[in-house]
């Protein structure tokens, strides 16, 4: 099963929207898991993603930055 990484942080309403969108896709598509990483837990992650979150990383290391639509998300997950 493929594992995508969602970079975000707590109290981030955009991150919550991205999580909800991913839950919808898990229900309709299945076949993947999401590992959520809080960028505030690491200086390196915060430096890289702090102003870009939420960011979804594909298992092949490609990244999808916010904002993204449900169709864009589905295409990214399916690629």
trRosetta pair geometry for C-beta under 8 A, 3 or more apart (Angstrom, degrees):
i j d omega theta_ij theta_ji phi_ij phi_ji
1 31 6.6 -165 -136 -173 84 44
1 32 6.4 163 178 -112 88 30
1 33 5.8 67 133 -10 122 101
2 31 6.9 30 27 144 99 79
2 32 4.6 -32 75 -114 94 91
2 33 7.4 -178 94 28 47 68
2 59 5.0 -113 -157 -24 96 141
3 32 7.1 161 -90 -168 26 77
3 33 4.9 -20 -110 71 76 97
3 34 7.4 157 -160 -95 64 18
3 35 5.6 37 175 -16 111 109
3 59 6.1 98 59 -87 58 106
4 22 7.8 -148 80 -136 136 128
4 32 5.9 32 -8 170 104 127
4 33 7.3 -177 27 90 69 45
4 34 5.2 -25 71 -109 93 70
4 35 7.2 -174 89 25 41 73
4 56 5.8 4 169 -174 123 97
4 57 6.4 162 -167 77 70 53
4 58 6.3 -31 -117 -111 93 35
4 59 6.7 -84 -82 -41 55 74
4 77 7.0 -62 -51 -114 150 84
5 34 7.5 135 -108 -162 18 63
5 35 5.0 -29 -107 71 70 98
5 36 7.8 146 -161 -98 59 19
5 37 5.7 8 -172 -3 106 119
5 56 7.2 156 82 -158 49 48
5 57 4.2 -5 58 52 100 109
6 15 7.5 122 156 -154 113 90
6 18 6.3 162 -152 126 126 124
6 19 6.9 121 148 -85 165 74
6 22 6.7 -78 -69 -45 143 161
6 34 5.4 21 -12 -176 115 112
6 35 7.2 175 22 82 72 44
6 36 5.0 -25 68 -108 103 67
6 37 7.0 167 80 23 48 72
6 54 6.1 -9 -172 -168 93 114
6 55 7.5 158 -155 81 47 44
6 56 5.4 -17 -102 -103 72 74
6 57 7.8 -158 -71 19 27 74
7 37 5.2 -26 -104 72 64 102
7 39 5.5 61 -178 -59 97 105
7 45 6.6 -158 -142 -170 119 109
7 49 4.5 -76 145 -162 143 165
7 52 7.8 31 95 89 126 99
7 53 5.7 -115 117 -108 85 96
7 54 6.6 156 79 -156 59 58
7 55 4.5 -4 52 58 112 94
7 56 7.7 -157 19 -75 74 27
7 57 6.9 60 -18 -17 104 107
8 12 5.3 -151 -177 63 100 144
8 14 7.9 -160 -131 92 113 80
8 15 3.3 111 -158 -127 140 131
8 18 6.9 -174 -73 58 138 134
8 19 7.7 -79 13 -47 166 103
8 36 6.7 -40 39 -160 106 96
8 37 7.6 125 29 74 59 54
8 38 6.8 -42 86 -110 60 52
8 39 6.9 -150 101 -6 8 99
8 53 4.8 132 -116 -171 53 123
8 54 4.5 -12 -84 -105 106 91
8 55 7.8 180 -60 26 65 60
9 12 5.0 96 66 -27 75 127
9 15 6.5 -171 44 -34 47 161
9 38 5.3 84 -116 -154 59 80
9 39 5.4 -69 -60 41 102 87
9 40 4.9 80 -128 -16 120 107
9 53 6.2 76 2 118 89 171
10 38 6.5 -1 -22 -125 81 125
10 40 7.6 -66 22 26 85 137
12 15 3.6 61 91 6 114 116
12 16 6.8 170 91 -14 61 80
12 53 6.1 -34 -167 119 162 124
12 54 6.9 142 125 -56 135 89
13 16 5.4 -48 -150 34 39 115
13 17 6.6 44 150 -21 65 100
14 17 5.5 -48 -152 33 36 115
14 18 6.5 38 149 -18 65 103
14 53 7.0 135 88 122 117 74
14 54 5.6 -159 123 -4 93 95
14 66 5.6 82 167 -177 127 166
14 67 7.9 -98 -150 -94 120 77
15 18 5.6 -52 -149 37 34 113
15 19 6.4 39 150 -22 65 103
15 53 6.0 -8 -73 156 106 109
15 54 4.4 136 -104 -68 65 114
16 19 5.5 -49 -147 34 33 114
16 20 6.5 35 153 -19 64 103
17 20 5.7 -55 -151 35 32 112
17 21 6.4 32 152 -19 65 106
17 54 7.8 -160 65 12 81 138
18 21 5.6 -53 -148 36 33 113
18 22 6.3 34 153 -19 65 105
18 54 4.0 -111 3 80 161 160
18 56 6.9 -164 -174 -52 127 108
18 66 6.5 -88 -69 -84 126 117
18 68 7.8 64 -114 49 97 102
19 22 5.7 -55 -149 37 30 112
19 23 6.5 35 151 -23 64 103
19 34 7.9 163 -129 121 70 155
19 36 7.4 13 -101 -96 111 131
19 54 8.0 -150 -35 -112 72 161
20 23 5.6 -50 -149 31 33 114
20 24 6.7 37 151 -20 63 100
21 24 5.7 -50 -155 31 34 114
21 25 6.6 29 150 -14 65 105
21 68 7.9 158 129 90 164 95
21 70 5.9 -145 -147 -99 107 76
21 73 5.5 155 150 -27 124 176
22 25 5.6 -56 -149 39 36 110
22 26 6.3 40 151 -23 68 103
22 34 5.4 48 166 -62 145 159
22 56 7.6 166 -82 -105 122 134
22 73 7.2 -124 -81 -177 61 137
23 26 5.6 -49 -146 33 33 113
23 27 6.5 34 153 -20 63 104
24 27 5.8 -58 -156 34 30 111
24 28 6.4 9 156 -3 67 111
24 70 7.0 -40 93 -132 142 116
25 28 6.0 -63 -139 48 32 99
25 29 5.1 -7 176 16 74 120
25 70 7.6 -179 -63 -156 99 81
25 73 6.1 -123 -56 128 146 114
25 74 5.9 -167 -117 -93 116 72
25 77 5.7 133 167 4 145 168
26 29 6.8 -59 -109 56 18 84
26 30 6.3 63 -172 -92 54 43
26 32 7.0 -115 -105 70 82 82
26 34 7.4 -92 -66 -10 128 112
27 30 7.7 -2 -167 -57 7 75
29 32 7.3 5 108 17 116 105
29 74 6.9 168 -56 -137 137 86
29 77 6.3 111 92 118 169 136
29 78 7.1 -123 -139 -75 143 92
32 77 6.1 -130 14 -163 161 106
37 41 7.5 -113 -179 41 75 124
37 45 6.6 -126 143 -144 119 153
38 41 4.7 87 85 -15 96 108
38 45 8.0 100 105 110 40 148
39 42 6.9 -82 -161 52 44 82
39 45 4.3 -147 -137 132 69 103
39 46 4.8 126 153 -86 94 56
39 48 7.7 -138 -139 64 117 79
39 49 4.7 -132 -105 79 142 114
39 50 5.8 -173 136 -81 141 61
39 53 6.1 -132 -1 -63 141 137
40 46 6.0 67 -100 -84 39 116
41 45 6.9 17 64 49 75 139
42 45 3.9 75 73 13 111 105
42 46 6.4 -178 88 -10 56 84
43 46 5.7 -58 -145 39 29 111
43 47 6.1 32 156 -22 65 107
44 47 5.8 -54 -147 34 28 111
44 48 6.4 16 158 -11 63 111
45 48 5.9 -63 -145 43 30 105
45 49 5.7 -24 175 27 70 114
45 50 8.0 116 126 -51 59 76
46 49 6.9 -77 -123 58 19 75
46 50 4.5 44 -177 -67 64 113
47 50 6.5 10 -81 -7 12 117
48 52 7.9 -53 137 27 58 128
49 52 5.1 -92 -153 56 57 104
49 53 5.4 71 156 -60 100 89
49 55 5.4 -120 -137 18 114 134
50 53 6.9 -37 -151 -10 17 108
52 55 5.2 30 122 -55 110 121
52 65 5.4 -73 -174 -134 106 113
52 66 7.3 145 167 35 61 86
53 66 7.0 26 143 13 30 127
54 66 5.0 84 55 -40 71 127
55 63 5.4 -4 -179 -171 109 116
55 64 7.0 156 -161 76 59 48
55 65 5.4 -21 -109 -105 88 62
55 66 7.0 -101 -71 -8 51 82
56 63 6.9 151 79 -157 46 61
56 64 4.5 -12 60 57 99 102
56 68 7.7 -67 19 26 123 153
56 73 7.5 75 25 -131 164 90
56 76 6.8 98 95 128 130 145
57 61 6.5 -18 -172 -140 105 36
57 62 7.4 157 -155 82 58 39
57 63 5.1 -27 -100 -100 70 81
57 64 7.9 -164 -75 21 27 70
58 61 6.6 -39 73 34 81 16
58 62 4.3 11 32 57 128 87
58 63 7.2 -137 7 -72 81 32
58 64 7.4 84 -38 -16 93 97
58 76 6.7 -129 -73 174 112 91
58 79 7.2 -45 -124 80 147 100
62 76 7.8 -146 107 -153 120 97
62 79 8.0 -36 60 97 151 129
64 68 5.5 20 163 -63 113 156
64 72 7.2 155 -157 143 129 104
64 73 7.1 135 140 -107 159 62
64 76 4.7 0 -63 -133 148 162
65 68 7.4 142 88 -41 38 105
68 72 4.4 -129 -168 94 93 128
68 73 5.3 117 128 -60 121 83
68 76 7.3 -18 -168 -9 153 143
69 72 4.6 96 50 8 76 103
69 73 6.8 -136 95 -6 40 88
70 73 5.6 -53 -145 36 30 114
70 74 6.3 34 155 -22 64 105
71 74 5.6 -51 -144 35 33 113
71 75 6.4 33 157 -18 65 105
72 75 5.8 -55 -149 37 30 111
72 76 6.3 31 152 -20 64 108
73 76 5.7 -57 -148 36 30 112
73 77 6.2 27 156 -16 66 108
74 77 5.9 -57 -146 39 28 109
74 78 6.0 19 157 -14 64 116
75 78 5.8 -64 -142 43 27 107
75 79 6.3 35 157 -36 64 107
76 79 5.9 -51 -148 19 27 115
